[in-house]
């Protein structure tokens, strides 16, 4: 493990001074080439999606659905069961969910428990006995990076212990980053990272959503901060989530209290696009599958239970609003905290799911895409 030292070398201090000056300038007013005006995301109905529609479903009487057009879902309560030993900790769940697409496995971070795995088409679960770092604090936000012939990498932000962990899906060894060695954190206060994302095999981004609201870059090997940081409270009061968009090579920052998705260009280091969710929606993160992003929200408009919006990133439209609590009977799902795509099978046997985790009270669940268009 390459532990991040809190001592500053002269070189890093000089780098920090240079970076901090640019951030101070940013904080006094948005640069002229930053986009600062948001454009509302309009609603649009899609009758087709990125894969063939499921076989037409004839649902049992009383079965509830949620969503619109192609993007219509039913509850799948038989999936993502919580292990008995983890159930006493369930109410406080405030974490993340990630998917190993190649192996069709999912992993859920549960506060003061660690990683919980879901296998066998999400019907079985177990508490992973991994590095002790994962079983205390809170695995608040994470990302997974596939590697041919090797287990995927995982990077996870712990907002309680103020650390970021790098591991693989064995979860047996955690490399740890602690306080960033940059000027805003010289007082060793105000650091509570909420999410992390891979932007390639050696590039990692971390957002300090619950702290001083900067986001910053790190390298994987060695696992250390680069000294570059951006944002601050002028970007968002709570930049809660950060996601790499492989189609554009940009970052999507989830500005939670403002209900905005901010696209940040890694090349120019500026915000190039700002899109607004319906007023009152407090977005936590995004998860991308092709042209489509899930946008789970703590709250919906007018304080309604948190929805999961499906956003077509190519057309810049909201194509479905999925409500696990209001529509589908997940009584504890008042606040959506994270969501992930889970796509399994091929051809006629392909199935599309949304996995979600909710907060206050905590929980985890799964929704299945259905086709009602030709069902009687």
C-alpha positions as CSV (number, residue, x, y, z in Angstrom):
1,X,0.0,0.0,0.0
2,X,1.3,3.5,-0.9
3,X,0.0,5.6,2.1
4,X,-0.5,9.2,1.2
5,X,1.8,11.2,3.5
6,X,0.5,14.3,5.1
7,X,3.9,16.0,5.0
8,X,4.5,18.3,2.1
9,X,7.7,18.2,0.1
10,X,9.0,21.6,-1.2
11,X,8.0,20.5,-4.7
12,X,4.5,19.6,-3.7
13,X,4.1,22.9,-1.8
14,X,5.1,24.9,-4.9
15,X,2.6,22.9,-7.0
16,X,0.0,23.5,-4.4
17,X,0.5,27.2,-4.4
18,X,0.1,27.3,-8.2
19,X,-3.0,25.3,-8.1
20,X,-4.6,27.1,-5.2
21,X,-4.1,30.4,-6.8
22,X,-6.1,29.2,-9.8
23,X,-8.9,27.9,-7.6
24,X,-9.0,31.1,-5.6
25,X,-9.5,33.0,-8.9
26,X,-12.2,30.5,-9.8
27,X,-13.9,31.0,-6.5
28,X,-14.1,34.8,-6.9
29,X,-16.1,34.4,-10.1
30,X,-16.7,31.8,-12.9
31,X,-14.2,32.0,-15.7
32,X,-15.6,33.4,-18.9
33,X,-15.4,30.1,-20.7
34,X,-17.3,28.1,-18.0
35,X,-20.9,27.5,-18.7
36,X,-22.9,28.8,-15.7
37,X,-26.4,28.8,-16.9
38,X,-28.4,25.6,-16.7
39,X,-30.7,24.3,-19.4
40,X,-33.7,22.3,-18.1
41,X,-33.8,18.7,-19.3
42,X,-37.1,18.3,-21.2
43,X,-39.2,15.1,-21.0
44,X,-39.6,12.9,-24.0
45,X,-41.2,9.5,-24.6
46,X,-39.2,6.7,-26.2
47,X,-40.8,3.7,-27.7
48,X,-37.5,2.0,-28.5
49,X,-34.3,1.7,-26.5
50,X,-30.7,0.6,-26.9
51,X,-31.6,-3.1,-26.8
52,X,-34.6,-5.1,-28.1
53,X,-37.7,-4.8,-25.9
54,X,-38.4,-7.7,-23.6
55,X,-41.0,-10.2,-24.6
56,X,-44.5,-8.7,-24.1
57,X,-45.5,-9.3,-20.5
58,X,-48.9,-10.3,-19.2
59,X,-48.6,-9.1,-15.6
60,X,-50.6,-10.6,-12.7
61,X,-53.6,-8.5,-11.7
62,X,-52.6,-5.6,-9.4
63,X,-49.0,-5.6,-10.5
64,X,-47.7,-2.0,-10.4
65,X,-45.4,-0.5,-12.9
66,X,-43.3,2.7,-13.0
67,X,-41.7,4.7,-15.8
68,X,-42.7,5.7,-19.3
69,X,-42.7,4.1,-22.7
70,X,-39.9,1.7,-23.4
71,X,-38.5,2.5,-19.9
72,X,-41.2,0.9,-17.8
73,X,-40.2,-1.2,-14.8
74,X,-41.7,-3.6,-12.2
75,X,-40.5,-4.4,-8.7
76,X,-38.2,-7.4,-8.3
77,X,-38.5,-8.0,-4.5
78,X,-37.1,-11.5,-4.8
79,X,-33.7,-10.1,-5.8
80,X,-30.9,-8.4,-3.8
81,X,-31.7,-10.1,-0.4
82,X,-29.9,-8.7,2.6
83,X,-27.9,-11.3,4.5
84,X,-29.3,-12.0,8.0
85,X,-26.1,-10.7,9.7
86,X,-26.4,-7.4,7.9
87,X,-30.0,-6.7,8.6
88,X,-29.4,-5.0,12.0
89,X,-27.4,-2.4,10.1
90,X,-29.8,-1.9,7.2
91,X,-31.7,1.1,8.5
92,X,-28.5,3.2,8.5
93,X,-27.6,2.3,4.9
94,X,-26.0,5.3,3.2
95,X,-23.8,3.8,0.5
96,X,-23.2,2.8,-3.1
97,X,-23.8,-0.1,-5.5
98,X,-21.6,-1.2,-8.4
99,X,-21.8,-4.0,-11.0
100,X,-19.2,-6.3,-12.4
101,X,-20.8,-6.7,-15.9
102,X,-18.5,-9.5,-17.1
103,X,-19.3,-11.8,-14.2
104,X,-22.9,-10.5,-13.6
105,X,-22.2,-9.8,-10.0
106,X,-23.2,-6.7,-7.9
107,X,-21.6,-5.2,-4.8
108,X,-23.3,-3.0,-2.2
109,X,-21.5,-0.9,0.3
110,X,-23.2,-1.0,3.7
111,X,-22.1,1.3,6.5
112,X,-20.2,-0.5,9.4
113,X,-20.6,-3.8,7.5
114,X,-18.5,-3.5,4.3
115,X,-19.1,-5.0,0.9
116,X,-22.1,-7.3,0.3
117,X,-22.0,-9.4,-2.9
118,X,-25.0,-10.5,-5.0
119,X,-24.7,-13.5,-7.3
120,X,-26.8,-16.2,-9.1
121,X,-28.8,-13.6,-10.9
122,X,-28.9,-11.5,-7.8
123,X,-30.8,-14.1,-5.8
124,X,-28.1,-14.9,-3.3
125,X,-26.0,-12.6,-1.1
126,X,-23.1,-12.7,1.3
127,X,-21.0,-10.4,3.5
128,X,-17.5,-10.3,2.0
129,X,-14.8,-10.9,4.6
130,X,-12.3,-8.5,3.2
131,X,-9.8,-5.9,4.3
132,X,-10.8,-4.5,7.8
133,X,-10.9,-1.0,6.3
134,X,-14.2,-1.7,4.6
135,X,-16.1,-2.8,7.7
136,X,-15.9,0.5,9.5
137,X,-16.8,4.0,8.3
138,X,-19.0,4.2,5.2
139,X,-18.5,3.1,1.6
140,X,-20.4,6.1,0.3
141,X,-19.6,6.2,-3.4
142,X,-17.6,3.9,-5.7
143,X,-16.7,2.9,-9.2
144,X,-15.5,-0.3,-10.9
145,X,-13.0,-0.7,-13.7
146,X,-12.8,-3.9,-15.8
147,X,-9.5,-5.5,-16.6
148,X,-9.2,-8.3,-19.2
149,X,-8.0,-11.5,-17.5
150,X,-8.0,-9.9,-14.1
151,X,-10.4,-9.0,-11.4
152,X,-11.9,-5.5,-11.8
153,X,-10.5,-2.6,-9.8
154,X,-12.7,-0.8,-7.3
155,X,-12.2,2.7,-5.9
156,X,-14.5,3.8,-3.0
157,X,-14.9,7.0,-1.0
158,X,-15.5,6.8,2.7
159,X,-17.1,10.0,3.9
160,X,-17.1,9.0,7.6
161,X,-13.4,8.1,7.9
162,X,-12.3,10.6,5.3
163,X,-10.5,8.1,3.2
164,X,-10.5,6.6,-0.3
165,X,-9.8,3.0,-0.9
166,X,-8.3,1.1,-4.0
167,X,-8.8,-2.6,-4.2
168,X,-10.1,-5.3,-6.6
169,X,-13.2,-7.4,-6.3
170,X,-11.6,-9.8,-4.0
171,X,-11.7,-6.9,-1.5
172,X,-8.8,-8.5,0.4
173,X,-6.4,-5.6,0.3
174,X,-7.1,-1.8,0.4
175,X,-4.7,0.9,-0.5
176,X,-5.7,4.1,1.2
177,X,-5.6,7.8,0.4
178,X,-6.3,10.2,3.3
179,X,-6.2,14.0,3.5
180,X,-5.3,15.6,0.1
181,X,-1.9,17.5,0.3
182,X,-3.3,20.7,-1.1
183,X,-3.8,24.2,0.3
184,X,-7.6,24.1,1.1
185,X,-6.9,21.2,3.5
186,X,-3.9,22.7,5.3
187,X,-6.0,23.0,8.4
188,X,-6.6,19.2,8.2
189,X,-10.4,19.8,8.4
190,X,-13.4,19.7,6.1
191,X,-12.6,16.6,4.1
192,X,-15.4,14.0,3.6
193,X,-15.2,12.4,0.1
194,X,-18.4,11.1,-1.3
195,X,-17.6,9.5,-4.6
196,X,-14.7,8.4,-6.8
197,X,-14.5,7.4,-10.5
198,X,-12.0,5.8,-12.9
199,X,-11.2,7.8,-16.1
200,X,-8.9,5.1,-17.4
201,X,-6.6,2.5,-15.9
202,X,-4.4,4.9,-14.1
203,X,-6.6,8.0,-13.6
204,X,-9.0,8.5,-10.7
205,X,-11.2,11.4,-9.7
206,X,-12.5,12.0,-6.2
207,X,-15.1,14.5,-5.1
208,X,-15.2,16.0,-1.6
209,X,-19.0,16.4,-1.5
210,X,-19.5,16.6,2.2
211,X,-16.4,18.7,2.9
212,X,-15.0,21.7,1.1
213,X,-16.6,20.7,-2.2
214,X,-13.5,20.4,-4.3
215,X,-12.9,17.5,-6.7
216,X,-9.4,16.3,-7.4
217,X,-7.4,13.8,-9.4
218,X,-5.2,10.9,-8.4
219,X,-3.1,8.2,-10.0
220,X,-3.7,4.5,-9.5
221,X,-0.1,3.3,-9.6
222,X,1.2,4.6,-7.3
223,X,-2.1,5.4,-5.5
224,X,-1.6,9.1,-4.8
225,X,-3.0,12.6,-5.4
226,X,-1.7,14.6,-8.3
227,X,-2.0,17.9,-6.4
228,X,-4.6,19.2,-8.9
229,X,-8.0,20.2,-7.6
230,X,-11.0,22.1,-8.9
231,X,-14.4,23.3,-8.0
232,X,-15.3,24.4,-4.5
233,X,-18.6,25.8,-3.2
234,X,-19.1,27.9,-6.3
235,X,-19.3,24.7,-8.4
236,X,-21.9,23.2,-6.0
237,X,-22.8,23.3,-2.4
238,X,-22.5,19.5,-2.5
239,X,-20.8,18.0,-5.5
240,X,-22.1,14.6,-4.4
241,X,-21.2,12.3,-7.3
242,X,-18.6,12.1,-10.0
243,X,-18.8,9.9,-13.1
244,X,-16.6,9.4,-16.2
245,X,-18.5,9.5,-19.5
246,X,-16.6,7.2,-21.9
247,X,-18.3,8.6,-25.0
248,X,-17.0,12.2,-24.4
249,X,-14.1,11.5,-22.0
250,X,-15.6,14.2,-19.8
251,X,-16.7,14.1,-16.2
252,X,-20.3,14.4,-15.0
253,X,-20.5,16.1,-11.6
254,X,-23.8,15.7,-9.7
255,X,-24.6,19.0,-8.0
256,X,-27.0,17.7,-5.5
257,X,-28.7,20.7,-3.8
258,X,-28.9,22.5,-7.1
259,X,-30.4,19.5,-9.0
260,X,-27.9,19.9,-11.8
261,X,-25.7,17.6,-13.9
262,X,-22.5,19.5,-14.7
263,X,-20.3,18.3,-17.6
264,X,-16.6,19.1,-16.9
265,X,-14.0,18.9,-19.7
266,X,-10.8,17.2,-18.6
267,X,-8.8,18.9,-21.4
268,X,-9.9,22.5,-20.8
269,X,-10.7,22.0,-17.0
270,X,-13.9,23.9,-17.4
271,X,-17.6,23.3,-17.1
272,X,-18.9,23.0,-20.7
273,X,-22.6,22.1,-20.1
274,X,-25.1,22.3,-17.2
275,X,-28.4,20.4,-17.3
276,X,-31.2,20.8,-14.8
277,X,-33.5,18.1,-13.4
278,X,-37.1,19.0,-12.4
279,X,-37.1,21.7,-9.7
280,X,-36.7,20.2,-6.3
281,X,-34.9,17.1,-7.5
282,X,-31.7,16.6,-5.5
283,X,-29.4,14.4,-7.6
284,X,-26.9,12.1,-5.9
285,X,-24.9,10.5,-8.8
286,X,-25.1,9.1,-12.3
287,X,-24.5,5.7,-13.8
288,X,-23.9,5.4,-17.5
289,X,-24.9,2.6,-19.9
290,X,-24.2,3.7,-23.5
291,X,-26.2,6.8,-24.2
292,X,-28.3,6.5,-21.0
293,X,-27.7,7.7,-17.5
294,X,-29.5,6.9,-14.3
295,X,-29.9,9.9,-12.0
296,X,-31.1,8.9,-8.6
297,X,-32.3,11.7,-6.3
298,X,-32.8,12.0,-2.6
299,X,-36.0,14.0,-3.2
300,X,-38.3,14.7,-6.1
301,X,-40.2,17.9,-6.8
302,X,-42.1,19.4,-3.8
303,X,-40.5,17.0,-1.4
304,X,-41.9,13.9,-3.0
305,X,-40.1,10.5,-2.6
306,X,-36.8,10.3,-4.5
307,X,-37.2,9.3,-8.1
308,X,-34.7,7.7,-10.5
309,X,-34.6,9.7,-13.7
310,X,-33.4,8.0,-16.9
311,X,-31.6,10.6,-19.1
312,X,-30.7,10.1,-22.8
313,X,-27.3,11.9,-22.8
314,X,-27.3,12.0,-26.6
315,X,-30.6,13.8,-27.0
316,X,-30.4,15.6,-23.6
317,X,-33.9,14.5,-22.5
318,X,-35.4,12.8,-19.6
319,X,-37.0,9.7,-21.1
320,X,-38.5,8.1,-17.9
321,X,-39.2,8.8,-14.3
322,X,-39.1,5.7,-12.1
323,X,-40.5,5.9,-8.5
324,X,-39.6,2.9,-6.4
325,X,-41.6,4.1,-3.3
326,X,-44.6,6.0,-4.9
327,X,-45.3,3.4,-7.6
328,X,-43.7,0.1,-6.8
329,X,-44.3,-0.4,-3.1
330,X,-40.7,-0.1,-1.7
331,X,-42.0,1.6,1.5
332,X,-38.5,2.5,2.8
333,X,-37.3,4.0,-0.5
334,X,-37.9,7.6,0.5
335,X,-34.5,8.9,-0.6
336,X,-32.7,7.4,-3.6
337,X,-28.9,7.4,-2.9
338,X,-27.3,5.4,-5.7
339,X,-28.4,3.4,-8.7
340,X,-26.7,1.2,-11.3
341,X,-27.6,-0.6,-14.5
342,X,-27.5,-4.4,-14.4
343,X,-27.9,-6.0,-17.9
344,X,-27.7,-9.7,-18.2
345,X,-28.1,-12.3,-20.9
346,X,-28.1,-11.9,-24.7
347,X,-30.6,-11.8,-27.5
348,X,-34.1,-13.0,-26.5
349,X,-32.8,-13.8,-23.0
350,X,-31.4,-10.3,-22.3
351,X,-32.8,-8.6,-19.3
352,X,-32.4,-5.0,-18.0
353,X,-32.5,-4.1,-14.4
354,X,-32.0,-1.0,-12.2
355,X,-30.4,-1.7,-8.9
356,X,-30.8,1.0,-6.2
357,X,-29.9,1.7,-2.7
358,X,-31.8,4.2,-0.5
359,X,-31.1,6.2,2.6
360,X,-33.0,7.2,5.7
361,X,-34.2,4.6,6.1
362,X,-31.7,2.5,4.3
363,X,-32.3,-0.3,1.9
364,X,-31.5,-2.0,-1.4
365,X,-33.7,-3.1,-4.3
366,X,-34.0,-4.1,-7.9
367,X,-36.4,-3.2,-10.7
368,X,-36.9,-5.1,-13.9
369,X,-37.6,-3.6,-17.4
370,X,-40.9,-4.9,-18.9
371,X,-42.7,-4.6,-22.2
372,X,-46.4,-3.8,-21.8
373,X,-46.9,-2.5,-25.4
374,X,-48.5,-5.6,-26.8
375,X,-49.5,-7.4,-23.6
376,X,-53.2,-8.0,-23.1
